[in-house]
Amino acid sequence: MTLENSTPPPGRSEEWAAALAQAFGEVLGRPPAEHGDADARYGAYYGGNFLDEAELDHDPVWVGRAALAGEETVEPGHLLLTPPGDAAGTELVFDASRSLFWVDPRELPDTLAAFGADLATAVAESESGQWRGALLGADLGRIAGHHGVDLASADLPRELWTLWQARIASGDTLLDALCAATGLTTATSSELVPAGLGDSADQVEEEAHELVAGVADPALRDYLAAFCDEESHDLALVRFAPADVEDGDFDEDESDDADFDDDDYDESQGGTVVVRWDGAVDQYEVTVRRVIA
């Protein structure tokens, strides 16, 4: 499967895009179009303790040549969204080329010293950027390819690379990222939205249902309710103040449904986080953030 990273899924009509934007605007407390300028880029990322505990952060599937080059997706089958109800268990598809890796070349043998030096240079250059020293999979693959190194080889030190944030495959718009984060990437019409809460509706706090009460499309309203419970032990919603508002300056009166804590502006990430879901009692996180070039 070849990636088409910069385009929305085929079949997303203007009417359906408008319905999605209206629905996510209710979830975020602000229309998606107000979260950045028209040229802003976004992505959805999967990370957290579960990657380490299940040893998925060192699975060779992430560092295959074609995967790091963005020529094929990664579908591990172990990384799911787990809201309650029929929406649970949505399998995710990933883009390794735009996923983020920690790299430690210190234990490389002398025969790979040049490879290690290039990795160290790339890490140092990344330190001052958005990713705090992590490398994009595409850069990791490019350096490995230049030196003829197979990153999946069992002969390399295990800690040479560690998956930190797995980029869920999607286009670059905020709407694309939000759909990817909630398992709606392939839902190109109301009829293709996965089943919602069903009999599990009473597992979701009343406030979550109220948050999406204004969603016009009934299928989206039922489905997204599972992603709006801030107290959920399955998948808890964490909303952030808009990225273009300085810490402490957000006026709750600007939104009809703004309910942000003091630390909801993510200073550690340069204010790039739009929204996050914490899954399985903090075992994993799905984070939508603005991507800074």
C-alpha positions as CSV (number, residue, x, y, z in Angstrom):
1,M,0.0,0.0,0.0
2,T,1.5,3.3,-1.1
3,L,1.1,6.3,1.2
4,E,-0.6,9.4,0.0
5,N,0.4,11.7,2.9
6,S,-0.7,15.0,1.6
7,T,-4.2,14.3,0.3
8,P,-7.5,13.4,2.0
9,P,-9.0,10.0,1.4
10,P,-10.7,9.6,-2.0
11,G,-14.4,10.2,-1.8
12,R,-14.5,12.9,0.9
13,S,-17.0,15.3,-0.5
14,E,-17.2,19.0,0.5
15,E,-20.4,18.3,2.3
16,W,-18.9,15.4,4.3
17,A,-15.8,17.5,5.2
18,A,-18.1,20.2,6.4
19,A,-20.0,17.7,8.6
20,L,-16.7,16.4,10.1
21,A,-15.5,20.0,10.7
22,Q,-18.7,20.9,12.5
23,A,-18.5,17.7,14.6
24,F,-14.9,18.2,15.6
25,G,-15.5,21.9,16.3
26,E,-18.0,20.7,19.0
27,V,-15.3,18.4,20.5
28,L,-12.6,21.0,20.5
29,G,-14.7,23.9,21.6
30,R,-13.4,25.8,18.5
31,P,-13.8,25.2,14.8
32,P,-10.8,23.4,13.3
33,A,-10.3,26.3,10.8
34,E,-9.5,28.6,13.8
35,H,-6.6,26.5,15.0
36,G,-4.0,27.8,12.6
37,D,-3.5,29.5,9.2
38,A,-4.4,27.8,6.0
39,D,-0.8,26.5,5.5
40,A,-0.5,24.9,8.9
41,R,0.2,21.1,9.0
42,Y,-1.0,18.6,11.5
43,G,-0.5,15.0,12.5
44,A,-1.9,12.4,14.9
45,Y,0.7,10.4,17.0
46,Y,0.4,7.2,19.1
47,G,2.8,6.9,22.0
48,G,3.1,5.9,25.7
49,N,4.1,3.1,28.0
50,F,2.4,0.4,26.1
51,L,4.8,0.6,23.2
52,D,7.7,-0.2,25.6
53,E,5.8,-2.8,27.7
54,A,4.8,-4.7,24.7
55,E,8.2,-4.3,23.1
56,L,6.5,-2.7,20.0
57,D,8.9,0.2,20.2
58,H,11.7,-2.1,18.9
59,D,9.6,-4.1,16.4
60,P,11.6,-4.3,13.1
61,V,8.4,-3.6,11.2
62,W,9.0,0.1,11.8
63,V,12.4,0.3,10.2
64,G,12.0,-1.6,6.9
65,R,13.4,0.3,4.0
66,A,10.0,0.8,2.3
67,A,8.3,1.8,5.5
68,L,10.9,4.4,6.3
69,A,10.8,5.7,2.8
70,G,7.0,6.2,3.0
71,E,6.3,3.6,0.3
72,E,4.1,1.4,2.4
73,T,2.2,1.6,5.7
74,V,2.8,-0.2,8.9
75,E,-0.1,-2.2,10.3
76,P,1.1,-4.0,13.5
77,G,-2.4,-5.1,14.5
78,H,-1.6,-4.5,18.2
79,L,-2.2,-0.8,18.4
80,L,-5.9,0.1,18.9
81,L,-8.2,2.8,19.9
82,T,-10.2,1.5,22.9
83,P,-13.2,3.7,23.6
84,P,-16.2,1.9,25.1
85,G,-19.0,0.5,22.9
86,D,-19.0,-0.8,19.4
87,A,-16.4,1.8,18.5
88,A,-13.8,-0.1,20.5
89,G,-10.9,-1.9,19.0
90,T,-10.3,0.2,15.9
91,E,-7.1,-0.9,14.3
92,L,-4.6,1.9,13.3
93,V,-2.5,2.2,10.2
94,F,0.8,4.0,10.6
95,D,3.3,6.0,8.5
96,A,6.8,5.1,9.7
97,S,8.5,7.7,7.5
98,R,6.9,10.5,9.6
99,S,7.0,8.6,13.0
100,L,9.6,9.7,15.5
101,F,12.5,7.7,16.9
102,W,15.0,8.1,19.7
103,V,18.5,7.2,18.4
104,D,21.6,6.2,20.4
105,P,24.6,5.4,18.2
106,R,27.1,5.2,21.1
107,E,27.3,1.4,21.1
108,L,27.8,0.9,17.4
109,P,31.0,-1.0,16.4
110,D,33.9,0.8,15.0
111,T,33.1,-0.5,11.5
112,L,29.9,1.7,11.6
113,A,31.6,4.8,13.0
114,A,30.7,6.9,10.0
115,F,27.1,5.9,10.2
116,G,27.1,6.7,14.0
117,A,28.7,10.1,13.4
118,D,26.0,11.0,10.8
119,L,23.2,9.9,13.2
120,A,24.8,11.9,16.0
121,T,24.9,15.0,13.8
122,A,21.2,14.6,12.8
123,V,20.2,14.2,16.5
124,A,22.2,17.3,17.5
125,E,20.5,19.3,14.7
126,S,17.1,18.1,15.9
127,E,17.7,19.2,19.5
128,S,16.7,22.8,18.7
129,G,13.6,21.9,16.7
130,Q,10.1,20.7,17.6
131,W,11.1,17.1,18.3
132,R,13.7,17.7,21.0
133,G,16.3,15.4,19.5
134,A,14.1,12.7,18.0
135,L,14.5,11.8,14.3
136,L,11.8,11.4,11.7
137,G,11.7,7.9,10.3
138,A,12.5,9.3,6.8
139,D,15.7,10.9,8.1
140,L,16.7,7.7,9.9
141,G,16.1,5.7,6.8
142,R,18.0,8.1,4.6
143,I,21.1,8.0,6.8
144,A,20.9,4.2,7.1
145,G,20.5,3.8,3.3
146,H,23.4,6.1,2.6
147,H,25.7,3.8,4.7
148,G,24.1,0.5,3.6
149,V,22.8,-0.3,7.1
150,D,19.8,-2.6,7.6
151,L,18.2,-1.2,10.7
152,A,16.2,-4.4,11.2
153,S,19.4,-6.4,11.6
154,A,19.6,-8.3,14.9
155,D,23.4,-7.6,14.9
156,L,22.8,-3.9,15.7
157,P,22.6,-2.7,19.3
158,R,19.0,-2.9,20.5
159,E,18.9,0.7,21.7
160,L,20.2,2.1,18.5
161,W,16.7,3.1,17.6
162,T,13.5,3.3,19.7
163,L,10.1,4.2,18.4
164,W,8.8,7.2,20.4
165,Q,5.7,8.5,18.5
166,A,4.1,6.5,15.8
167,R,2.5,8.8,13.2
168,I,-1.0,7.5,12.3
169,A,-1.2,7.6,8.5
170,S,-3.2,10.6,7.2
171,G,-3.0,13.8,5.2
172,D,-1.6,17.0,6.6
173,T,-4.8,19.0,7.5
174,L,-6.2,19.3,11.0
175,L,-9.3,17.5,9.8
176,D,-7.2,14.7,8.4
177,A,-5.3,14.3,11.7
178,L,-8.5,14.4,13.8
179,C,-10.1,11.7,11.6
180,A,-6.9,9.6,11.9
181,A,-6.9,10.0,15.7
182,T,-10.5,8.8,16.0
183,G,-10.5,6.0,13.5
184,L,-12.6,7.9,10.9
185,T,-10.0,8.1,8.1
186,T,-11.9,5.7,5.8
187,A,-15.4,7.0,6.8
188,T,-16.1,9.1,3.7
189,S,-19.8,9.4,4.4
190,S,-22.3,9.1,7.3
191,E,-23.1,5.5,6.2
192,L,-19.4,4.5,6.7
193,V,-19.0,5.8,10.3
194,P,-18.4,2.9,12.6
195,A,-21.1,1.9,15.0
196,G,-21.2,4.1,18.1
197,L,-21.8,3.5,21.7
198,G,-24.9,1.3,21.4
199,D,-25.6,-0.4,24.7
200,S,-22.5,1.1,26.2
201,A,-23.8,4.7,26.2
202,D,-24.3,4.6,30.0
203,Q,-20.6,4.0,30.4
204,V,-19.9,7.5,29.2
205,E,-20.3,10.5,31.5
206,E,-23.2,12.8,30.8
207,E,-20.8,15.7,30.1
208,A,-19.4,13.8,27.2
209,H,-22.8,13.4,25.6
210,E,-23.4,17.1,26.2
211,L,-20.2,18.1,24.5
212,V,-21.3,16.6,21.2
213,A,-25.0,17.4,21.6
214,G,-24.6,20.1,18.9
215,V,-23.1,17.6,16.3
216,A,-25.6,17.7,13.4
217,D,-24.9,14.3,11.9
218,P,-26.4,11.6,14.2
219,A,-23.9,8.9,13.3
220,L,-21.0,11.2,14.1
221,R,-22.7,12.4,17.3
222,D,-23.1,8.8,18.6
223,Y,-19.6,7.8,17.5
224,L,-17.7,10.8,18.8
225,A,-19.4,10.7,22.2
226,A,-17.1,7.8,23.1
227,F,-14.1,10.1,22.5
228,C,-15.4,13.0,24.7
229,D,-15.3,11.5,28.2
230,E,-12.7,13.3,30.3
231,E,-13.0,10.8,33.1
232,S,-12.9,7.6,31.0
233,H,-10.7,4.7,32.0
234,D,-10.8,3.5,28.4
235,L,-10.0,6.6,26.4
236,A,-10.1,10.0,28.2
237,L,-10.3,13.3,26.4
238,V,-7.7,16.0,27.2
239,R,-8.4,19.3,25.5
240,F,-5.8,22.1,25.2
241,A,-6.0,25.8,24.9
242,P,-5.5,26.9,21.2
243,A,-1.9,26.9,20.1
244,D,-2.0,30.6,19.1
245,V,-2.9,31.8,22.6
246,E,-0.1,32.5,25.1
247,D,-0.2,30.7,28.4
248,G,-2.7,32.2,30.8
249,D,-4.2,34.5,28.2
250,F,-7.0,32.2,26.9
251,D,-10.4,33.9,27.4
252,E,-13.0,31.2,28.1
253,D,-15.7,33.6,26.9
254,E,-14.2,33.1,23.4
255,S,-15.7,29.6,23.3
256,D,-19.2,28.4,24.1
257,D,-17.8,25.3,25.7
258,A,-14.2,26.1,26.9
259,D,-13.2,24.2,29.9
260,F,-9.4,24.2,30.1
261,D,-7.1,23.8,33.2
262,D,-4.1,26.0,33.8
263,D,-1.7,23.6,32.3
264,D,-3.8,22.9,29.1
265,Y,-1.4,25.1,27.1
266,D,1.4,22.6,26.4
267,E,4.5,24.8,26.8
268,S,6.9,21.8,26.7
269,Q,5.8,21.2,23.1
270,G,5.8,24.8,22.0
271,G,2.0,25.0,22.2
272,T,1.6,22.7,19.2
273,V,-0.8,20.2,20.8
274,V,-4.4,20.6,19.8
275,V,-6.0,17.6,21.6
276,R,-5.0,14.3,23.3
277,W,-6.7,11.1,24.3
278,D,-5.2,9.1,27.1
279,G,-6.0,5.4,26.7
280,A,-6.2,2.5,29.1
281,V,-5.5,4.6,32.2
282,D,-2.4,6.4,30.8
283,Q,-1.0,3.3,29.0
284,Y,-1.0,5.1,25.7
285,E,-1.8,8.5,24.2
286,V,-3.1,9.6,20.9
287,T,-2.1,13.3,20.3
288,V,-3.0,15.6,17.5
289,R,-0.5,18.4,17.1
290,R,0.6,21.1,14.7
291,V,3.7,20.1,12.9
292,I,6.4,22.8,12.7
293,A,8.7,22.4,9.7
